[in-house]
Amino acid sequence: MNEERNNQPQAAEPSLSEILQVRRDKLKALQDAGRNPFEQTRFARSAYSADIKEDFEAYDGKTLQAAGRIMSKRGMGKAIFCDIQDDRGQIQLYVRKDAVTEQEFADFRKYDIGDIIGVSGYAFKTKTGEISIHVQQVTLLSKSLRPLPEKFHGLTDREARYRQRYVDLIMNPEVKDTFVKRSLILKEIRAYLDEKGFLEVDTPILTPFEIGASARPFYTHHNTLNMDMVLRIETELYLKRLIVGGMDRVYEVGRIFRNEGMDPKHNPEFTTIELYQAFTDFHGMMDLVEEMYKRLALKVCGSLEITYQGKQIDLGHWERLTMVDAVKKYSGVDFNDWKTDEDAITAAKEHHVELPEVPTKGAILAEFFDAFVEDKLIQPTFIYDYPVEISPLAKRKPDDPAFTERFEYFIDCTEYGNAFSELNDPIDQKARFERQVAERKAIEPNCKAQVDYDYVTALEYGLPPTGGLGFGVDRLVMLLTDSASIRDVLLFPTMKPID
């Protein structure tokens, strides 16, 4: 008999189109009956799920109003249990036929997973001890016309999760936790800088021309002015104009746009923080970075020792190495043995190091660093004294003008930030800008790069000795939330259209 029953044809699962139609039919029935859920304008919520669970004694037996999305329903007799999810978690509802109106109960039985409801009732504990709400009134606040993913499978396809972040946030609480932490990180950075006397400012996103930097910009067109404009690739030059103007400590949380490749650590638009402080240098910026990262780790992670992608990172200890010393330590090659550019080229060929577009000693040293050093820097490390060829905005070292007072800092083999003692010699700055643009045009004859002569003019009015720092917010969030990809810390990462 059992075998015969098992051999009976099984009813086919309804298709998505059939599910969508059923939900629209339910909506139409409500609308025809004068109970259109989309006409609801507000609901006076008095408690969240977490509040009730964390302070049950304050709510026990007392009338309250709660609202959220239906995530599950159980029972279809005279009593129905369901779980609703609000901004702070989930809580169980208990809906009895004799505790609400006949219409409310009849409607509630037809509500779907995903519908958003508001309830009035009182908090209590079930026989199993679960904190719940005994519902006395229920209102449909919004009808969900699409089904949520299955509870146990969820929205697992990463591409779909990035494209439909709204569903990802509903189904995966840990995703929301990441973005709550992102907000906390930004809040703490601002608090730290504000306490240090920095002033937050805004500078233009649309700029009049492309500067000579290697980063490729996005172009747009201003109709009224009839001119092409560029989405900024940095905030640096405007912020340093403010230092010239007497604003001694400034920072900007800025959206940056670069028309370049995409990978787990790069997105075409991303967030940076740049800050500039008059009357300090790159050593002052090192101290600031170390202090700020320690504070963030303690505030966000509760410890200076964190885990990132299986590695233990100690943010309480930072090593400091010059680029020359780091290359010698990890490759055995000593920059000081190179007397000419040809010596550097020969060394690069012997060690199978890629030659840069303009193969000078300093530029080749940077290639050695990329080839031999960066992937060794697991623990927090400052690499400083960069060659002047790759540092067009940094001040030269007084005792060795082939190098600049610049550092980058690395964690888990990744660069997290860049800082200088800012170049404030307008004559030197003009010459470096012009050489940079000339080199770009030699490689890309059709590029539209120009020298920012207005910035040079600003320097001619006098820029005090200044320390500057820029770092990526997204990579920092990745580190402090143990996220593998930049897409995991951007609510809406750039995606190729499906069609």
Disulfide bonds with the S-S distance in Angstrom:
none
